[in-house]
Amino acid sequence: MEIQEILNILQKEIHTTIIATVDDKGNPYTCAIDIMLVEDNKLYFLTARGKSFYQRLMNRPYIALTGLKGEDTMSSVAISLQGQVRNIGHNKLAEIFENNEYMKNIYPSLEAREVLEVFEIYSFTGEYFDLSQKPIYRQSFAFQKESHDNNYFVSKSCNGCQKCYDVCPQRCIDISRIPVTIKQEHCLHCGKCKEICPQKAIIQV
């Protein structure tokens, strides 16, 4: 999937996310925040200047967020990302209100909206995780930032014993060749294969 497609799901189908920030003492906080707009692989949300959330964003402009959709765990799709934000003031504020009509009920007048400021998530890494598929589907993505996936790989030390395949919950290891290979898009990152490998051939990078 292209990054824009994933971000559109986050904004249009999930919309309300949980965003984590930290204060000046390193204490973590979470807030339920709507993703209001996606353009050119950037995400936009807003908050009021009087909120402590606003102050944390201004003092430490880094966030992590997760959005989830689905009726239960096995029908769920989760999108998580972490990255940098910047305050763009009232830029895109009118566009956000045009595309999110419910906001007019919360801030009905232009005078009331003056206290709002828009933040742009402009550099990030993330993950799309779909439990509704069999096997599960995972995709890492990044925008203006290097991705660090911590994926599991099989080295040339592999002797083809297939013990990793036997313990893999998703059977996402191709044992048709030696060394065997892990199908990254289906891997749960549980680490069971690495634990069981007698050759110590599986590494996490």
C-alpha positions in Angstrom: 0.0 0.0 0.0 1.1 3.5 -0.7 1.7 5.8 2.3 -1.1 8.2 1.2 -3.6 5.3 1.1 -2.7 4.2 4.7 -3.0 7.8 5.9 -6.4 8.2 4.2 -7.6 5.1 6.1 -6.3 6.7 9.3 -8.1 10.0 8.6 -11.3 8.9 7.0 -12.1 5.4 8.4 -10.5 5.6 11.8 -10.4 9.4 12.4 -10.1 9.4 16.2 -6.7 8.4 17.4 -4.8 8.2 20.7 -1.8 10.5 20.7 1.0 10.2 23.3 3.2 13.1 24.4 5.5 13.7 27.3 5.9 16.8 29.6 9.1 18.5 30.6 9.6 16.0 33.4 9.3 13.0 31.0 5.8 12.0 32.3 3.7 10.4 29.5 0.2 11.6 28.6 -2.4 10.4 26.1 -5.2 12.3 24.4 -8.0 11.3 22.0 -7.4 13.4 19.0 -9.1 13.5 15.6 -7.0 13.5 12.4 -8.6 16.2 10.5 -6.8 16.3 7.2 -4.3 14.5 5.1 -2.4 16.2 2.3 0.9 15.3 0.5 1.7 12.5 3.0 1.3 14.9 6.0 -1.4 14.7 8.7 -3.1 17.6 10.4 -4.9 18.0 13.7 -5.8 20.9 15.9 -6.1 21.9 19.6 -6.7 25.0 21.6 -3.9 27.1 23.0 -5.2 26.8 26.6 -4.9 23.1 26.7 -1.9 21.4 28.4 -1.7 19.2 25.3 -0.9 22.3 23.3 1.9 23.2 25.7 3.4 19.7 25.6 3.4 19.9 21.8 5.1 23.2 21.8 7.8 22.2 24.3 8.5 18.8 22.9 7.2 18.5 19.3 7.2 14.7 19.1 4.2 12.4 19.2 3.3 8.7 18.9 -0.2 7.8 17.9 -2.4 4.7 17.3 -5.7 4.4 15.5 -7.8 1.3 15.5 -10.9 0.1 13.6 -12.8 -3.2 13.7 -15.6 -4.8 15.7 -13.2 -7.0 17.7 -9.6 -8.0 17.9 -9.7 -10.5 15.0 -11.4 -8.0 12.6 -9.1 -5.1 13.6 -6.8 -2.9 11.6 -4.4 -0.7 13.5 -2.2 2.1 12.3 0.6 3.4 14.5 3.1 6.1 13.8 5.7 8.2 15.7 7.3 11.4 14.5 7.7 15.1 14.6 5.1 17.8 14.6 5.1 21.6 14.0 2.6 24.3 14.7 1.3 26.0 11.6 -1.0 28.4 13.3 -4.3 29.1 11.5 -3.1 27.6 8.2 -5.5 25.0 6.9 -8.0 25.9 9.7 -10.8 26.9 7.3 -10.2 23.8 5.2 -10.4 21.6 8.3 -13.7 23.0 9.3 -15.0 22.6 5.7 -14.1 18.9 5.8 -15.2 18.2 9.4 -18.6 19.7 9.7 -19.1 18.5 13.3 -16.4 20.9 14.4 -18.8 23.8 13.7 -21.0 22.5 16.5 -18.1 22.6 18.9 -16.7 26.0 17.8 -19.7 27.6 16.0 -18.3 31.1 15.5 -15.1 32.5 13.9 -14.4 34.3 17.2 -14.5 31.0 19.0 -12.1 29.3 16.5 -9.5 32.0 17.0 -8.1 30.0 20.0 -7.5 26.9 17.8 -4.1 26.2 16.2 -3.2 23.5 13.6 -0.4 21.0 14.0 1.3 19.2 11.1 2.8 15.7 11.5 5.5 16.1 8.8 8.2 13.4 9.5 7.4 10.0 10.8 7.7 6.2 10.7 4.8 3.9 11.2 3.2 0.5 10.8 0.0 -0.8 9.3 -1.2 -4.0 11.0 -4.2 -6.0 9.8 -5.4 -8.9 11.9 -8.5 -9.5 9.8 -6.4 -11.2 7.1 -5.1 -14.8 7.2 -2.2 -14.8 7.6 -1.9 -11.4 9.3 -0.6 -8.5 7.2 2.0 -6.0 8.4 3.6 -3.1 6.5 6.1 -0.6 7.8 6.3 2.9 6.2 8.2 6.2 6.6 8.0 9.7 5.4 11.0 12.1 5.5 12.5 9.7 8.1 14.5 6.5 8.0 12.5 3.4 9.0 13.7 1.2 11.8 11.6 -2.0 11.5 13.5 -4.4 13.8 12.6 -7.2 11.5 13.8 -10.8 11.9 16.1 -12.2 9.2 17.7 -15.6 8.7 21.5 -15.7 8.1 23.6 -18.2 6.2 24.1 -20.2 9.4 20.7 -21.8 8.8 20.8 -25.6 8.2 17.2 -26.0 7.2 16.1 -27.9 10.3 12.6 -26.1 10.1 12.2 -25.8 13.9 11.5 -22.1 13.3 8.6 -23.0 11.0 7.2 -25.4 13.5 6.8 -22.8 16.2 5.8 -19.8 14.0 2.2 -18.8 14.8 1.6 -17.6 11.3 3.6 -20.2 9.4 5.2 -17.2 7.6 8.6 -18.9 7.0 9.4 -20.2 3.5 11.2 -23.5 4.0 11.5 -24.3 0.3 15.1 -23.2 0.3 18.1 -22.9 2.6 18.6 -20.6 4.3 14.8 -20.3 5.0 13.3 -16.9 4.6 10.8 -15.0 6.8 7.8 -13.4 4.9 8.1 -10.0 6.5 4.5 -8.9 5.6 3.0 -11.7 7.7 5.5 -11.7 10.6 4.1 -11.0 14.1 7.6 -10.1 15.5 7.0 -12.4 18.4 10.6 -13.7 18.3 9.8 -17.3 18.8 11.8 -18.4 15.7 14.9 -16.7 17.1 14.5 -18.4 20.5 14.2 -21.9 19.1 16.9 -21.7 16.4 19.7 -24.1 17.4 22.1 -22.5 14.9 21.5 -18.9 16.2 20.9 -18.1 12.6 18.0 -15.7 13.1 18.9 -12.1 13.9 16.8 -9.0 14.5 17.8 -5.9 12.5 
